[in-house]
Amino acid sequence: MNEQNEALKEYLYTNFLVHEIQGEDLFTHQEEYEKDNAANSYMNTAGLKASEISFVILALERTKATEKYFYEEFGYINIMAPKGEGAETQPEYIVIFLAKNFPYFSVTSSLLFVELNVMGGVDDKEIQERSTRYLEYQSHVGFLKEYRERLKELNLE
């Protein structure tokens, strides 16, 4: 896996209850959908086709500490497939896609996605060049400020 996503994976395992899952644990075509998104990402500098992209997929468990990430208001969406014959309820996890080939990642909670992007920061070169990554980082800083204000209003932070 690339260095950025390896560090992200280590951070997630250190700070949250996460475990690795497979694409078949998700609703049909979710992994393919993410591969298409990754292939079209500006981070795909190698020009990989969706079929050439692979992920480590993590599931973050719902706990008291992670509850704030599971609010629909903060962009949570459940893409886990129901389990077992006749199952109607889905397991509730936040799903994190970490591309193995390049530093693309996706999260099914906007709040957690924004926090991880801000945590990743930007380097001096990105700032000087006002790169796409720098502009994305700046927008995430603004989103995070708004999210935190709303979290305080809801007594979640």
Backbone bond lengths (Angstrom), bond angles and torsions (degrees), N, CA, C in turn:
res aa  C-N    CA-C-N  psi(-1)  N-CA   C-N-CA  omega(-1)  CA-C   N-CA-C  phi
1 M - - - 1.461 - - 1.525 108.03 -
2 N 1.334 116.63 153.75 1.457 120.42 179.39 1.528 110.49 -68.14
3 E 1.317 115.44 159.55 1.470 122.03 -173.15 1.523 112.92 -60.24
4 Q 1.335 117.34 -44.36 1.470 120.33 -178.31 1.519 111.23 -62.08
5 N 1.315 117.37 -47.53 1.458 119.53 -177.41 1.523 112.26 -74.03
6 E 1.319 117.34 -26.67 1.465 119.73 173.53 1.529 109.92 -64.79
7 A 1.342 116.59 -42.52 1.471 120.93 177.45 1.526 110.49 -65.59
8 L 1.314 116.55 -39.35 1.459 121.12 178.19 1.528 110.70 -63.79
9 K 1.307 116.33 -43.56 1.467 121.32 177.97 1.533 110.53 -60.53
10 E 1.321 116.30 -44.75 1.469 120.53 178.77 1.531 110.68 -62.05
11 Y 1.331 117.13 -42.85 1.458 121.67 177.93 1.533 110.23 -59.74
12 L 1.316 116.61 -47.06 1.464 120.81 -178.51 1.529 111.45 -62.56
13 Y 1.334 117.86 -44.37 1.462 121.34 178.83 1.528 111.43 -65.76
14 T 1.321 117.03 -31.85 1.467 121.10 -178.95 1.529 111.90 -76.33
15 N 1.337 116.91 -33.97 1.459 120.20 -170.50 1.524 116.33 -108.80
16 F 1.329 117.82 -9.23 1.457 121.47 -177.00 1.525 110.40 -139.99
17 L 1.325 115.81 164.13 1.462 120.70 171.25 1.525 107.13 -86.35
18 V 1.319 115.72 101.57 1.467 121.41 179.97 1.519 109.32 -128.53
19 H 1.312 114.85 155.25 1.466 120.36 173.04 1.522 108.00 -148.17
20 E 1.320 114.83 155.99 1.453 120.39 -178.64 1.524 110.49 -78.44
21 I 1.327 115.95 140.60 1.462 122.11 176.73 1.533 108.68 -128.57
22 Q 1.310 115.77 174.62 1.462 122.11 179.66 1.526 109.54 -111.38
23 G 1.313 116.84 161.18 1.455 122.03 179.26 1.512 113.53 -56.79
24 E 1.336 116.93 -32.39 1.467 119.55 -179.43 1.529 112.91 -71.71
25 D 1.327 118.00 -9.14 1.465 121.36 175.13 1.531 111.57 -78.25
26 L 1.326 116.62 -9.70 1.457 122.83 -176.01 1.525 110.38 -102.15
27 F 1.321 115.74 168.05 1.456 118.81 172.29 1.527 109.15 -56.75
28 T 1.303 116.33 154.08 1.451 122.81 -179.56 1.530 111.49 -52.05
29 H 1.293 116.79 133.31 1.466 125.89 174.28 1.529 115.18 73.81
30 Q 1.319 119.14 2.60 1.472 119.71 -179.46 1.527 111.39 -62.31
31 E 1.326 117.70 -42.69 1.462 119.59 -179.64 1.532 110.23 -65.40
32 E 1.327 117.70 -39.86 1.458 120.77 178.52 1.529 110.97 -64.84
33 Y 1.321 115.87 -38.31 1.465 121.45 176.69 1.530 110.09 -59.84
34 E 1.327 116.74 -44.86 1.470 120.43 179.15 1.518 111.13 -66.07
35 K 1.334 116.98 -37.48 1.468 119.83 177.83 1.525 110.48 -62.08
36 D 1.336 117.10 -40.53 1.465 120.60 176.82 1.530 110.72 -62.96
37 N 1.334 117.07 -44.28 1.469 120.43 177.35 1.525 111.08 -59.72
38 A 1.317 116.41 -45.32 1.464 120.93 -179.04 1.527 110.84 -63.98
39 A 1.339 116.91 -41.84 1.468 120.89 -179.58 1.526 110.82 -61.93
40 N 1.330 117.22 -32.14 1.462 121.90 -179.18 1.522 113.47 -90.85
41 S 1.315 117.59 0.09 1.460 122.16 -178.47 1.528 111.01 -74.61
42 Y 1.336 116.04 145.91 1.466 120.02 174.88 1.529 111.64 -62.20
43 M 1.319 117.12 -18.92 1.463 120.85 179.36 1.530 112.46 -74.62
44 N 1.310 117.03 -14.94 1.461 122.08 -179.41 1.529 109.29 -81.51
45 T 1.309 116.17 66.27 1.463 121.09 -175.61 1.524 112.44 -69.90
46 A 1.316 117.63 -19.43 1.464 120.97 178.64 1.526 111.60 -82.57
47 G 1.332 117.35 -7.46 1.454 120.98 179.80 1.522 113.77 67.86
48 L 1.331 116.35 34.41 1.468 120.48 179.69 1.522 111.39 -64.90
49 K 1.303 116.26 143.70 1.463 121.81 172.84 1.526 107.74 -80.42
50 A 1.318 116.37 156.73 1.467 120.83 179.75 1.526 111.12 -53.56
51 S 1.313 116.78 -38.73 1.472 120.47 -178.61 1.528 112.76 -67.58
52 E 1.317 117.77 -15.05 1.470 122.06 -179.70 1.529 112.60 -96.12
53 I 1.309 117.09 -2.25 1.463 121.83 -176.20 1.521 109.69 -98.19
54 S 1.324 115.25 135.67 1.463 119.76 174.91 1.527 109.05 -130.81
55 F 1.312 114.91 155.51 1.458 121.82 -175.45 1.514 111.72 -124.77
56 V 1.319 115.39 154.05 1.448 123.12 155.17 1.522 102.60 -95.41
57 I 1.332 116.63 127.66 1.470 120.36 -178.26 1.519 108.09 -113.65
58 L 1.325 115.80 124.59 1.455 122.00 -179.31 1.525 110.52 -113.49
59 A 1.317 116.01 148.13 1.463 122.65 174.09 1.522 107.74 -115.30
60 L 1.322 116.06 123.37 1.462 122.31 178.62 1.513 107.87 -96.82
61 E 1.327 115.44 127.37 1.463 121.18 -175.66 1.522 111.92 -80.78
62 R 1.314 113.87 149.43 1.467 121.17 176.94 1.523 108.31 -80.65
63 T 1.329 115.62 121.70 1.459 122.81 176.47 1.532 107.20 -136.69
64 K 1.301 116.70 175.10 1.474 119.90 176.92 1.532 109.84 -58.03
65 A 1.317 117.29 -40.61 1.467 121.68 -178.21 1.524 112.91 -70.09
66 T 1.330 117.80 -27.31 1.467 120.52 -177.62 1.526 113.05 -102.58
67 E 1.303 117.21 1.48 1.469 121.67 -175.53 1.531 112.65 -50.92
68 K 1.324 117.20 -40.28 1.471 120.25 -176.24 1.527 112.61 -60.88
69 Y 1.305 118.14 -26.72 1.466 121.62 -179.27 1.532 112.20 -76.62
70 F 1.320 117.83 -13.82 1.459 122.41 -175.65 1.535 113.64 -95.57
71 Y 1.310 118.13 7.36 1.460 121.60 178.13 1.526 109.93 -82.25
72 E 1.327 116.08 131.19 1.465 119.93 177.24 1.529 110.69 -59.97
73 E 1.317 116.39 -32.58 1.463 121.12 178.50 1.527 111.59 -58.18
74 F 1.325 116.49 -27.49 1.464 121.38 179.77 1.523 111.31 -104.73
75 G 1.320 115.60 27.86 1.452 121.50 170.78 1.505 116.78 80.43
76 Y 1.329 118.77 21.74 1.467 119.94 178.30 1.516 110.19 -78.61
77 I 1.311 115.93 134.31 1.459 122.16 173.02 1.528 107.54 -137.34
78 N 1.320 115.68 136.31 1.467 120.74 -178.01 1.529 108.92 -96.73
79 I 1.334 116.32 116.17 1.466 120.77 179.49 1.526 111.80 -112.20
80 M 1.323 116.95 14.17 1.459 121.03 178.67 1.527 109.52 -76.56
81 A 1.312 116.29 136.91 1.465 121.32 179.00 1.522 109.89 -80.03
82 P 1.345 117.73 143.17 1.468 119.91 173.68 1.525 110.11 -58.21
83 K 1.325 117.63 147.18 1.468 122.78 -176.01 1.519 111.66 -110.05
84 G 1.308 115.44 142.49 1.456 121.00 174.12 1.513 113.51 84.84
85 E 1.310 115.23 159.87 1.452 121.61 -178.93 1.526 110.48 -63.21
86 G 1.318 116.36 127.68 1.452 121.51 178.62 1.523 113.70 73.03
87 A 1.335 117.71 8.29 1.466 120.64 -178.71 1.520 110.57 -66.02
88 E 1.306 115.66 135.42 1.458 120.62 178.55 1.522 112.02 -114.45
89 T 1.318 117.00 -23.51 1.455 119.28 -178.04 1.519 110.03 -96.88
90 Q 1.305 114.27 143.23 1.447 121.07 179.44 1.524 109.62 -94.30
91 P 1.332 117.12 144.25 1.469 117.63 168.08 1.536 107.68 -63.62
92 E 1.322 117.67 144.50 1.465 119.75 -179.30 1.517 110.19 -102.56
93 Y 1.312 114.71 108.33 1.463 122.60 176.38 1.516 108.49 -138.79
94 I 1.303 115.17 153.09 1.455 120.55 165.68 1.515 105.16 -89.24
95 V 1.315 116.72 130.69 1.457 121.41 -177.27 1.523 108.93 -101.50
96 I 1.333 115.11 133.85 1.458 122.06 -178.68 1.521 107.85 -122.81
97 F 1.324 116.13 121.78 1.458 122.60 177.46 1.522 108.16 -101.00
98 L 1.322 117.41 121.84 1.465 122.60 176.45 1.523 108.02 -115.31
99 A 1.337 116.83 112.40 1.463 119.79 179.36 1.517 109.74 -66.74
100 K 1.313 116.78 136.99 1.459 121.32 179.29 1.525 111.60 -78.79
101 N 1.333 117.12 -30.76 1.458 122.00 -169.53 1.527 115.14 -87.43
102 F 1.314 117.55 -25.22 1.465 121.47 -176.66 1.523 108.53 -158.61
103 P 1.350 118.78 168.17 1.470 121.02 -169.09 1.530 115.87 -78.34
104 Y 1.307 117.77 47.14 1.455 122.88 175.92 1.523 108.50 -96.65
105 F 1.331 116.37 137.90 1.460 120.19 170.70 1.514 108.92 -145.82
106 S 1.319 115.38 157.96 1.452 122.44 -179.86 1.521 108.20 -141.80
107 V 1.327 116.36 148.07 1.461 122.01 -176.36 1.525 108.67 -138.00
108 T 1.330 117.94 139.18 1.467 120.96 -179.87 1.529 112.84 -85.99
109 S 1.313 116.28 27.49 1.460 123.51 171.07 1.523 106.20 -140.91
110 S 1.326 116.48 115.22 1.467 119.79 -178.88 1.523 111.60 -60.19
111 L 1.318 117.17 -39.84 1.458 120.63 179.85 1.521 111.13 -58.97
112 L 1.314 117.46 -49.42 1.469 120.08 179.95 1.522 110.64 -66.42
113 F 1.334 118.08 -39.72 1.467 121.79 178.15 1.526 110.68 -57.72
114 V 1.331 116.44 -46.85 1.460 121.13 -179.44 1.528 110.22 -65.00
115 E 1.326 118.19 -44.74 1.466 120.84 178.52 1.525 111.38 -58.46
116 L 1.322 117.09 -44.47 1.469 120.63 -179.26 1.520 111.37 -66.74
117 N 1.325 117.75 -37.65 1.461 120.50 177.69 1.522 111.46 -65.80
118 V 1.319 117.02 -42.62 1.467 120.18 178.60 1.520 110.01 -66.67
119 M 1.322 116.89 -40.79 1.462 121.15 178.55 1.529 110.75 -59.32
120 G 1.329 117.42 -36.32 1.464 121.38 -179.47 1.516 113.50 -66.14
121 G 1.318 116.79 -25.98 1.454 121.08 176.73 1.523 113.84 64.59
122 V 1.316 114.97 -172.35 1.456 123.16 177.06 1.527 108.24 -136.26
123 D 1.320 116.37 157.85 1.463 118.82 179.32 1.531 110.49 -99.87
124 D 1.327 116.23 172.24 1.463 121.44 -176.61 1.526 112.46 -58.46
125 K 1.319 116.51 -39.46 1.464 120.73 -178.98 1.536 110.38 -62.91
126 E 1.332 116.96 -42.76 1.466 121.19 179.38 1.527 110.86 -63.98
127 I 1.326 116.04 -37.50 1.467 120.21 178.25 1.525 110.68 -67.55
128 Q 1.330 116.54 -48.67 1.465 120.80 -179.13 1.518 112.25 -60.95
129 E 1.332 116.71 -39.05 1.467 121.07 -177.93 1.532 112.39 -85.81
130 R 1.344 116.67 -6.15 1.462 121.51 -174.15 1.523 109.54 48.07
131 S 1.316 114.36 50.57 1.464 122.66 -176.29 1.524 111.66 -65.36
132 T 1.317 115.75 167.01 1.457 121.26 176.12 1.518 109.78 -57.39
133 R 1.317 117.22 -41.16 1.468 120.86 178.94 1.530 110.71 -61.22
134 Y 1.333 117.08 -42.21 1.463 121.42 178.54 1.533 110.86 -62.79
135 L 1.331 117.11 -45.14 1.466 120.75 -179.98 1.530 110.69 -64.79
136 E 1.326 116.33 -39.44 1.463 120.58 176.32 1.530 110.40 -62.61
137 Y 1.326 116.18 -44.29 1.462 121.67 178.48 1.534 110.12 -58.31
138 Q 1.335 117.12 -47.12 1.465 121.52 179.97 1.527 111.22 -58.45
139 S 1.330 117.36 -42.32 1.467 119.28 179.60 1.523 110.67 -66.81
140 H 1.325 117.15 -36.66 1.466 120.21 179.02 1.526 111.82 -67.94
141 V 1.317 117.40 -34.29 1.470 120.26 175.39 1.529 109.46 -60.29
142 G 1.332 116.94 -42.69 1.464 121.03 178.12 1.521 112.25 -65.66
143 F 1.339 116.54 -44.08 1.470 120.11 177.95 1.519 110.57 -60.71
144 L 1.337 116.46 -42.92 1.460 120.09 -177.68 1.520 110.89 -63.29
145 K 1.316 117.01 -39.00 1.466 120.38 177.31 1.528 109.95 -60.25
146 E 1.337 117.15 -45.57 1.464 121.04 179.03 1.524 111.48 -64.65
147 Y 1.325 116.89 -43.29 1.467 120.37 178.09 1.524 110.78 -59.66
148 R 1.329 116.92 -44.65 1.468 119.94 -178.00 1.524 111.69 -64.81
149 E 1.321 116.90 -37.37 1.469 119.74 176.65 1.532 109.74 -61.79
150 R 1.312 116.53 -43.94 1.469 120.51 179.75 1.531 110.82 -67.80
151 L 1.325 117.82 -38.54 1.462 120.93 177.25 1.529 110.86 -60.13
152 K 1.336 116.98 -39.78 1.466 120.86 177.97 1.534 110.69 -64.18
153 E 1.341 115.75 -42.08 1.458 120.20 178.20 1.533 111.56 -59.51
154 L 1.328 115.95 -35.04 1.472 121.32 -179.02 1.536 112.61 -90.39
155 N 1.341 116.84 3.64 1.472 122.87 -176.90 1.541 112.34 56.67
156 L 1.325 114.83 41.04 1.467 120.49 178.30 1.515 112.66 -107.02
157 E 1.320 116.81 -3.17 1.461 119.68 179.14 1.507 109.93 -135.31
